[in-house]
Amino acid sequence: TIPVVKLSNARSEWGSCNQRGVIRLNWRLVHLPPHLAHYVVAHEVAHLVELNHSPRFWNQVEALFPGHAAARRALDDWTALLEA
């Protein structure tokens, strides 16, 4: 099935995925370098398979976005945009 994707105005997160498979992506992703926005999308899509942050989840993220750890660290430099 195709997941429902909605835009968010959250002040604390770039994206989320709930138990019903609804993915919310922060509209501020448009301000990020494209590879960081792609990482956020891969992170949330991985939650469709593993709704947690277990090793299996991170393996899923790595399969979707190889080298995700560097993007995850780089994203921290952009979190001030969430409060804008």
C-alpha positions in Angstrom: 0.0 0.0 0.0 1.1 3.6 -0.6 1.5 5.5 2.7 -0.3 8.7 3.4 2.2 11.6 3.4 1.3 14.9 5.0 3.1 18.2 5.6 3.9 19.3 9.1 4.7 22.6 10.9 6.3 20.8 13.9 8.8 22.8 15.9 10.7 19.8 17.2 11.1 17.2 14.4 11.8 16.9 10.7 9.4 14.0 10.2 7.4 11.3 11.9 5.6 8.1 11.1 2.7 6.7 13.2 1.4 3.2 13.7 -1.2 3.7 10.9 1.7 4.3 8.5 1.0 8.0 8.1 4.2 9.9 7.4 4.4 13.6 8.3 7.3 15.6 6.8 8.1 19.1 8.0 7.7 21.7 5.3 11.0 23.2 6.3 12.7 20.3 4.6 12.8 22.4 1.4 15.5 24.6 3.1 17.8 21.6 3.6 20.5 20.4 1.3 18.7 17.7 -0.8 20.7 14.8 0.6 19.6 15.7 4.1 16.0 15.9 3.1 16.4 12.5 1.4 17.8 11.1 4.6 14.8 12.3 6.6 12.4 10.7 4.1 14.4 7.5 4.2 14.3 7.5 8.0 10.5 7.9 8.0 10.0 5.3 5.3 12.1 2.8 7.3 9.6 3.3 10.2 7.0 1.7 7.9 8.9 -1.5 8.5 10.3 -0.9 12.0 8.4 1.5 14.2 11.3 2.0 16.6 15.0 2.8 16.6 16.3 -0.7 17.0 19.4 -2.1 15.1 16.9 -3.6 12.6 15.5 -0.1 12.0 19.0 1.4 11.4 19.8 -1.5 9.0 16.7 -0.6 7.1 17.7 3.1 7.0 21.2 2.1 5.7 19.6 0.0 3.0 17.5 3.0 1.9 20.2 5.6 2.4 23.8 4.2 2.5 26.0 6.3 4.7 23.1 7.6 6.7 25.1 8.2 9.9 26.9 11.2 8.3 23.6 12.7 7.2 22.2 12.2 10.6 25.0 14.1 12.2 24.9 16.9 9.6 21.2 17.3 10.2 21.9 18.5 13.8 23.5 21.7 12.3 20.1 22.5 10.7 17.8 22.0 13.7 17.6 25.8 14.3 15.4 26.0 11.2 12.7 24.1 13.0 12.2 27.1 15.3 12.0 29.6 12.5 
